[in-house]
Amino acid sequence: MTITTRYTDAHEFTTKSGLCRKAGVSENQLLPVIVKELTDNALDAVEAADGDTSSVSIGLLPERNGFFVEDGAGGFSPEALLEFWRVDRGYTSSKRFRLPTRGALGNGLRVVAGAVVAFEAELTVHTRGVQYRIQPRPDGAPLILEEGDSSLSRGTRVEIVFPESTSINEGVLSWGRGAIKLSGGGRFKGRTSPHWYGARDLHEIFTGTTGETVAAVVGQFAGCSGAKAGKIAEGYDRIPANEITLEDAGILLSRMQEAARPFKHENMPRIGGETRFSTGEYTTAEGLKIPFSVSLWVELSEWGDLAHDLIFTINRTPTMARSYMYRDGKNTQALVLAGYRLEVTSQRELAYVVNISSPLIPYTSDGKEPNLSKIISTGIVEDTITKAADSIKRQYAEPKGKRITQKDAVFSALPKALGTAGGGYAFSQRQVYYAIRPLLEFEPKYGYFTELLTEYENEFGEVAGLYRDNRGALILPHSQDEMPVGTLTVASFKRPLWSFNRLLFIEKQGFFPLLKSAKWGERWDCALISSSGFASRAVKDLIDALAEGAEPLEIFAVHDADAAGTMIYQSLAEATKTRGARKVRIHNLGLEVEEALSMGLQPENLGTDCASGKKPVADYVPERWRRWLQKNRVELNSMTTPQFLTWLDAKMEQATGEPPKLIPPESVLREQLTAELRERIHNNIAARILKEARINERVEEALASAVYDSQAVDLRGEVEGALTEDRSKSWREPLSSVACKLAGAVDF
């Protein structure tokens, strides 16, 4: 949907002073702004076509005082081209919809078109095999001064040549090159969320439309499209969208927010090859919760073609706001982002690319000066920068005369290995393992390496894009379905409706067969999950996802009565450096030392090698048993199967205090009953109709006729011919085509 309203301030875009006001820059920055806006537009066009942003290129024109910007997108028709280069170009409603994308204010290309007029420059556009020389005008459509053949058949190439009095050099391209460098992380593909708007914001969108229905505007929002749009707009069918009152907008917004799920912060866009990625949300003065993400590159101060110590970008494109970095004392680097000062402790000279993406970046003026006070005040930006700097400092840390351990060596090499293994895409632990081996003077065992990788994330935060191999399993009650637990499998898991309301985490997957044979999960309506030791990231992801659902859920944990067992529970339930605590209470069922000994279970002495008192023990364990656990343990396996099942049932009854069986609400029961009745009645009626119609007999009669006709078909020739034409096919596909033709010719 594109809704256009003409501006009347076109003259502001055709003078250098007016352009400076509109772009929010000084006159010597106008040319870099023009290149950046053209580059942003080219990147948007390529990403919208799901193309490769490496097809976007910029450079100086040989032997001419100008530059070019070229992309590999679809190009323009003559009509679209003339509209594109209007100085009085219409303001599209898409710019009013809040999205974490480039061009939030929607006047960038008007700046470019106006600059051609203000600088008395020459504009040439190559697209779809045609070359156009275009002259933008202050008012009205631009003129095509000349038209000819072009060798560019795909994409668009824009060339702007300036008078010799205007200096054009490589510095003019700096912001454009930065935008290309940051484009590899992937564009935001979703729709705007109604949770990002207040009633006045939505009212402004409605009143800015022309000739649109309320349902059409509502349908532009995430979770409100299709049939939902019509339902939300009930009662407003005959009212044009631009006649909606503020009170009506409030009513519609409530309906839209009820229909749409809250936005998942992890879906915020990233920059390519980032060192670190964090998400959060800030609260506007109106009380709206607006998500944002922080992406960083951090390296030693040597950026190559970027050649900057600090690049600050908003929604993956360089911002005009003045940002710089300086050393404030021996151990501190000060980063100034659009006027906000952040400190990083570092003796080394580090260079940064900092990107903040958000669907709503407040601006202090028409000149794109961002107001980041709300975002900065959350502390997430400074925390993310600090952690990224720490990881780079560790990578390049110099030894201080002490022995370098395998852990130190792995931690130092990990940032580089992670960048190599991922390259801006998802990647596995094993890929990181192979990427780090050439960087080390020894070869760590894979199991030990994965432990160090988890420890690294606990210290510096989760690595974006890294997924875990399957470890452990999830068993669902009443179906006996067993799913391997890994980062990718958990991401695609959907909870079956009203099949369980409890989840038991057990560190040892070896108990699953006995629990299955006793139908324990069915008796308690309880799913079983294990990760063979400490809860993996995948297990925590699954628990967090289940906790956000509408159905009730209680989580229970059992573990050995040993130091590691207590930490397994604590790390599962409580916050770590990589993530917050679980959003649902986790009941600790034990096994605890005191109850194990009271049950007469046999303790195991760990020997004198474990008597140093350095084993970590969970905070909830009393001091007496903390000391005992340094030398001893009692395993769950010390119980017999009947003893274990009796103990587990007693612990569950003690923890829940409720009837064990899951019974859904009355509305769910009624809905399920109706669905089952429909299916059974459908099957009964279908069986009766098939019997009365003699379907099977008629099929056999028709089949005999079709088989007779098939004798005249060169079947092998048909199959071989199709496979020669397209080697990607299976022999079954051309055979199916033959069957389709024969069946269509049968008279029944």
N, C-alpha and C positions, 0 to 999 in steps of 0.2 A: 504494500500500500504506500503510495507516494502522494502526499497532499501538499500543494504548493501555494505559497502566499508571497507576493513580490515585495521586496524591500524597496525603500525610497531613499536609502543612503548610499547609492552606488558611487556618488562623487567622492565619498570618503576613501574609496579604494583606488582612485586614479591619480592621487598625488603621493609623493614620497612621505610627506608628513602624516597624511591620513593613513597610509599603510603601516607606518610605525605605530600609530595608535591602535589600529585594529589587530596587528600582530603582537604588540607588546614588546617591541625590540627597538634598539637604536638603528640608525640608518645603515651603519656598516654591517649590521646583521641581517639586513633584508634579503640579500642574495642567498646566504645559507638557508634562510627560512623558505625561500621559493623552491630551492632544490629539495628540502626536506618534505614540503607539502606534496610536490610531484612524486617523490619517492614513496611517501605514505599511500598516496592514491594508487600507485602501481602495485605495491604490496597488497593492498586491500583487494584489488582486482584479481590478482593471481590467487590469493587465499580463498576468495569467494568461489573461484573455479576449481578449488582443491588442487591447485598447481604447485609447483616447486618454486619457492621464493628465490632460489638461486638464479632464476631466469630474469630477475630484476637487476639491471646494471645502470651505472651512471658514469659520466666521465666528461672531460673537456673535449670540445670539437677541434680537430686538427686544423691549423691555419685559419681559424675563425675565432672571434672573441665571444665564446659562448660555451654552453654545455648541453648535454643530452641526458634524458632519463628514458629507459626502455624496459618493457615487460613482455612476458610471453602469454598474456591473457587473450581474451577473445577479440579485442579491438572494438571500433565504433562505426556505426552507420553515419552518413553525413548529417542526418537530422539530430542524432544524439550528440555528435561532435559540436554542432553549433550551440546546442543548449548547454553543453559542458563548459564552454568558454564564455559564457555571458558574465559580464561584470555585475549585472543586476540579477544574477541567477537566483531562482526561487529557493526559499528555505524549506527543506523537506522535513516532514514530521519524524522521519527516522532518527534525526538528530535530537529530537525531544525524548525519545525512548532511551532510558538509561542502560548502557551496555559498557562492559570493560573493553572497549575497542578504541582504535585511533579516531581522531577527528571529532571529539566530543562536542565542539562548538559549531562545526559545520560551515566555517567561513574560509577554510584554507585555500580552496581553489579560486575563490573570489580574490584572494590576495594575489595569487599567481596571475590571473587574468588582468587584474588592475595594474600589476607591476609591469606587464608588457606595455600598457599605455603610459604609465608614469615614467619609465626608463626609455621610451621610444624604441623599444626592442622589436626584433623580427621573430615571429613565431611560426614554426613549421611542424606539422604533425604527419607522421607516416602511419597508416593503418589499413589493413585489408587490401594491400597492393596498390594503394593510392596515396599520393603526397599532396597535402593541402598547405598552402601558405595563408594564415588566418590573421585578421586584424580585429582584436577585441575592441568594443566601443563602450564609452561610459554608460550609455543607455541603449537598450535593445540588443538584438542578436548581432554577433560579430559578422564581419564580411570575409568571404573566401576570395582572396585576391588572386590566387593562382592554383591550378590543379594539374597534376601530372602523374606519371607512373612511379611506383616505388617498388623496390625489391623486397620490402618487408611484407610477407603474406600473412603472418600471424603476429598477434600482439599489437602494441602501440609504441611508437618512438616519438618523444617530444623533444624538439630542438629549439633553444632560445638563443639568439645572437644579439649582443648588446653593442651600442656605439663604442668606439675605441676609447672614449673618455671614461668609460666604466671598466674598472680593473676586474678581470676574471682570472682566478688562479685555483690551485688545488684546495686551498682553505675554504673556498665556497662550497665544496662538496662534503665537508666534514660531517655535518649533521645527517645528511643523506646516507653516507657510508655507515654511520652509527645505526641508523634505522634498519638498514639491510642486515647488519651484523646481529641485531637483536631479534630478527624475525623468525628464527628457526624453531621456536618453541611450540608453534601451532596457534591458530586463531581461536577466538571464542565462538562456538557454533550454536550456542543456545539462544533463547529469547529473553527479553527483559522480564523480571519477576515483579508481580504486583506488590510484593513485600518491600520493594525499594521506593514506594511512593506514598505520599500523604494525599488526602482528599483534594487539596489545592493543586498539587502536581498533576493529578489525573484530570482535574477540571481544566487545567491549562491545555492538556493534550486534546481533550474533546473540543474545546472552543477554537482550537487552531486548525480544525479540519474543515474541509469543504465537500459537501455532497456525499458524506459517508454515514452509514448507519451506526448505531451504538454497538451492535454485535460485531461489525467489521473492525471497529477500533479495539473492542475487548479481545477479539481473537488474535491480536498481535502479541498478547502476553503469554508467558509460559504457564501451562496448565489450564489455559482458558480458551483454547482453540476448538474448532470443530463444533460438535453438538453442544459442548459446554458453553460456548459463546452465546448461543441462542437462549439457553436456560438462564444464564447470568443476566442477559438483557431483557428478560421477561418484564412486560409492563412498560417498556420503552421502545416498542417496535415501530411506532409511528412518529417518534421524535427524532429529528436530525441530530447527529452527534454534537454539532456546534451549538445546540440549544439546551444542552444538559446544564442544569443548575449545580451550584456547589453542593447543595444538599443531596441531589441525585448522585453526584460523583462519589460522595461519601458512602451512599448505599451500595452503589456498584462496586466500589473498592472493597467493601466488606465481603461481598459475594465472591469477588475474584480471589481475595486472599484465602477465603475458606476453601476454594476449589484447587488452589495451587499449593504444592508442597514447598516447604522452605528450601532455599537454594543451598546446595552442598558446596562449601567453601573450596574443597579440593578441585572443583571444576574451573576455578579461576585460571586465566591463561598464564603461561610461563614465557620466559625468554629462552632462546636456544643455548644449550650447553651450560646451564647455570651451575654455580657452585653450591647454592643453597636456596630453598624455597620455603616460605612460611605463609600462613594465612591467618586472618583475624577479622574482626568487624569493629566499626566505630559507631557511635550513636550521634545522630544529628540533633540539632536544637529542637526539632519536631518529634524526637523520640524514635526515629526510624533506625533500624539496625542495618547498616550497609557493609557488605563484605569487602575485603581488599586482600591482595596478596603482595608479598615482597619477594622479588627474585634478584639474585646477586651473582656477578662474576667477581672474584677477587684473585689477584695475582701479584707477583712482584712487579714493581713499577716499570713495565716494558710492554706497551700495548700494540706495537707494530703499526698497522694501518689506522687504528683509532688514535694513537698518539696522544692520549689524555690520561691524567692521573685519576680523574673522576668524571664519569658520565652519568647524569641523572636523567631518567626517562619516566614518563607517565604513560601507561597503556602501550608500552613497547615502542614509543617514539620519543626522541629528545624533546625536552620541554624548553621553552624560551626563558624560564625562570633562571636567574643567576645562581649557579651552583659551582662550588670550588672546594679545594682542600688545602690545608696548610698544616705545618708541624707546630704544635703548641707545647714546647718543651721536648726533652730528650725522648720521653717514652709515650708521647701522645700525638696521634693524628686527629685533627679536627675536620669533620666533613660538614659542609654547609649545603643543605638541600633546600632550595627555594626559600632561603632565609632562616632555616632551622638548623641549629648547630648540634651535632652529635660527636661524641668522643670515642676513639678506639685506642686502646693501649697497645702500642707496637713500636719497637725500636727500628724495625725494618720499614723500608719505603714500599708500601702496598698501593696498588692501583685498584679502582673499583668501578664497576658498572652497577648502578642501583636502579631497579625498576619497581614502581608501584602501580598496580593495576586495580581499578575499581570502577563499578558502573556509575558512581557519582563522586567526582572530584570537585569540591567547591572551588570556585575561582573568585578572586577579589576584584576582577575587572574584565572588560571585554578583551583585554590584551593577554589573556591566558596566564595570569599570575596565580598559581595554585595556592589555596589556603589549606595547608596540611596539618593544622594544629590538632584536629581531632584524631587523625591517624597517628601522628607522632606521639601524642599523649598516651596511647595504648602501650607504648614501650616495645612493641613487636618489631618495628623497624630497627631500632638501636640494638635490640637483642639479636636479631638475625644477622646484622652486620658484624657484631662482636663475635658470634659463633663462627661465621665464615672466615673472619680474620684469624681467629684462633686455629682453625683447621689448616690454613695456609702457613701460619707461623710454625706449626708443628711439622709440616711437610719439609720446611727448609731449616728446621732447627739444627744448630751445630752442636756436636757432642761436647760435653764439659768434663772430659777426662774420665767419665765412668763408663762401664761396660754397656754397650747398646744391646738391649734384649730383643728377642724376636718380635715382641709386642711393639717396642719402640720403632723398629724398622718397618713393620707392617703399617702402623699408624702414620708414619712419615710418608710412605709411598701411596697410601690409599686415595688421597684427593686426586692424584694424577691418574691412578688406575680406574677410579670411578668415572672420570671424564672420558677416558679412552673406551671403557666398556659400554657406556651409555650413548654418548654422542647425541644427546637430546631425545633418545627413545627409551622405552622400557628395557630392562636388562636383568639378568639373573645373577645369583651369587657365584655360580660357576664361571660365568663370563668375567666377573671381577677377579676371580682366582687366577684365570689364565692371563689376564691383563697385568696382574701384579707380579707374576713370577719373574719376568725379565728385569724387573726393577729391584729385585732382591738378590743378595749374594748367597742365599740359601733357599731351599724349597720347602715351605711349610706344609704340613699335612692338611688335607682339605677340611677335615672335621675341626681341627684347631683353628684354621683360618676363619671358618664360619662363626666360631665362638668369638674371635677377635672382632669380626665385622659387626656382630651384634653389640659388643662392648663399645665399639667405636660410635655406633649410633646412640647408645645410651649416654655417651659423654657429649656428643656434638649435635645430636638431633638426627631424625630419620632422613635417609638419603632418598631424594625424589627419584621415582622411576625404578627403584630396586625392588624386585620381587623375590620371594623365598621359594625354594623347592618344597614340595609337599612333605610335611612332617606331622605324623599323627593322623587322626581320622575323626569324623563326625558320624554318629549313628542316630537315625531318627526313629522314634518309637512307632509301633503299629504298621511300619512299612519295612523295617530292617534295611532300608537304604543306607549304604555306607559311602561317605564322600571323603576322599583324601583332603587334608587341610593344608592349603598353600595360599599364598597371596592372591594368585590369579583365580583359583577355584572359589575362594571366599568372596571375591569381588562380584562373581556372577551368581552367587547363591541367593535364592529366594525362599523365604520361610514359608512352609506349607501352612495354609490357613487352619487355625484352631486344631493343631495336631499335638502340641505340647506347650506347657507353661512353666517347665522347669528345665534346667540345663546343669548337668553334673560334669565338672572338670576333674579328671583324674590323671595324675602324672604318668601312670603306667598303662599303656595300651594293652598289656597282657591280661588285664582284668576284663576286657570286653567280651571274650567268648563265654565266660561264666555268667556275666550279667545278661547276655543275650539268651543263654540257655535257660536261665531262671525267669525270663521275660520281665526283668526288673524295670526296664524303661517303660514297658507297657503298663505295669502296675502303678507306676508313679507319674505317668505321662511326662516322662523326662528324657530328653536327648542326652547322649553321651559324647563327650569330646575329650581328646587327648592330644598332646604335642610331644610326647616322649621326653618329659623333663620340664624345663621352664616353659611357660606359655610363650609361644612364638608370636611375632607381630600379626600373623594371619589369625591366630586364636583371638587376640585382642580386637582385631578388626571385626571379626564375626560377632563377638560379644557386644561391641559398641553398636554395630548395625542392628542386632536384635533388640537392644535396649531402647533404640529410637522408634521401634514399631509401636503400633496402637495396642497390640495384644499384651496381656500381663506376662511377666517373666521373672522367675527367681533363679538365682545361680548359686550353686554349691560347689565346694572344692574339697577333695580329699588328697592326702599326701602322706609320705612316710614320716615317722617321728625321727627326723634327722635335721641337721642344720640346713641342708639344701632344701628339704621339704618345706620348712617354715618360710624360706625365702621365695620358693615357688609360689606359695599363696600370696605373700606380700607383694611380689612384683606383678602378680595378676590383678590384684585388687586396687593397689595404690598408684599414685602418680609417679612417673619417672621423668627423666630429663627429655625423653622423646615424646611423651604424650601425657595427658591428664589422667586422673583416676577414672575407673569405670563409672558409667552413669547409672548403674543399678547396683544395689548392695550384693556383695558376694559373701555367702555364709561359709565360714571356715568349719568344716566338720571334723577336722583332725586328719590323721591320727596325732594326738599330742602325747608327750612323754609320760605325764602323770597317769593318764587313763590307760596307756599301753602297759605300764608296770602294774597298775591295779588289776588289769585283765589277766595278768600272769604271762604276758607275751615275753618271749626270750629276747633280751637285748643282745646286741652285737658290739663287742669291744673293737675299736678301730686301730688299736695299737699305739705304741709310743710315738710313732711318726706324726700322729695327728694331735698330739698333746700340747701344741704350742699356743693354743687359745686364739688362733687367727681366723678360724672359720666364721664367715658372716652368718649371723642368726637374726631372724626377724625381730622387729622392735617390740612386738606384743609378748614375747617369751620372757618369763620371769628370770632374774639373774641366776637363781639356783640351777635352773634347767639349761640356761645358756652355757654355763660351765660344763654341765654334764654332756651336752651335745658336742663339745669339742673332742670327746674321746669315745662317744657311744652313739648308737642309733637303734631304732626298732622299725623294721619294714612292715608294710601292709601284708607282704607275702608270708609273714610269720603266722597269720591267721589261716585256719582251714576255710574251705569254701563256705560251709554252713555258718561258721563263726563270722566270716566277713559279711555275708548277706544279712545275718541277724543284727550285727553291729551297725551296718549301713542303714537298715530300715529304722532302727532305734534313733540314730542320729537325725535322719530326715524327719521323723515324727516330732522329735524335740525341737527342731529348727522351724518347722512349718506351723504346727499346732492347728492344722486345718485338714478337712477331708482330702485325701490324696488325689481324687479323680478330677479331671478337667471337664467341665460342662460349660459350653459357650452361653452367651446371653440368649434370651428368648427369641430375639429378632434373627439371630444367626441360625438357631434351630429351625425356625419357621422357613427361612430362606433355603436351608439345606433340604428340608422335607419337600418343599415345592420342587426343587431341582431333581430330587430322586424320583418323585412321582412323575414328573415330566418325562424323564428318561425311560422309566419302566412302561408308562403308557405308550410312549413313542415306539418302543421296541415291540410291544404287543400288537399295536395297530399295523406296524410295518410287516410283521410276520404274517398277520392275517391277509393283508393286501397281496403280499408275495405269493402266498399259497393259492388264493383265489385267482390270481392272474396267471398261474402256471409259469412263473418266471423261469424256473430251472429248465423245464421242458423246452420252452421257446428259445432259451439261450443255446441249448444243445442243437436244436434244429438250425438256427442261424449259424452256429459255429461250423456245422458240417458243410454248409454252403460256402462259407468264407475259406475253409481249408481247401475245398475243391478249387476255388478261384486262385488260391495262393500257389497252386502247382504251376501256374503259368508265369510266375514271378522268378526272375533270376536273382534269387535271394543273396547268394554270395557276391554277385556283381554289385547289387545295391549297397551292401555293407562295405565292400572294398572301395567303391567309388566315394562314399561319404567319408570314410576314414582317410582317404587320400586327400580329400578337400580340406578336412580339418582333423589333424592328428591328435588334438586334445580330446576328441570324443571317445567314448567307449562303444564297442560293437552293439551294445544294448540300445543306444540312441537311434541309429538308423533302423534297427529292427523294429523299434517302437513306432517309427514313422510309417513303415510298411504296414504294420498292424492297424494303425489309425486309418490309412487309406482303404484297406480291405474292409474294416468294420463299417466305414462310412458308405461303402457300396452295397452293403447287405440290406435287402428289403425285408423288414420284419413287421 
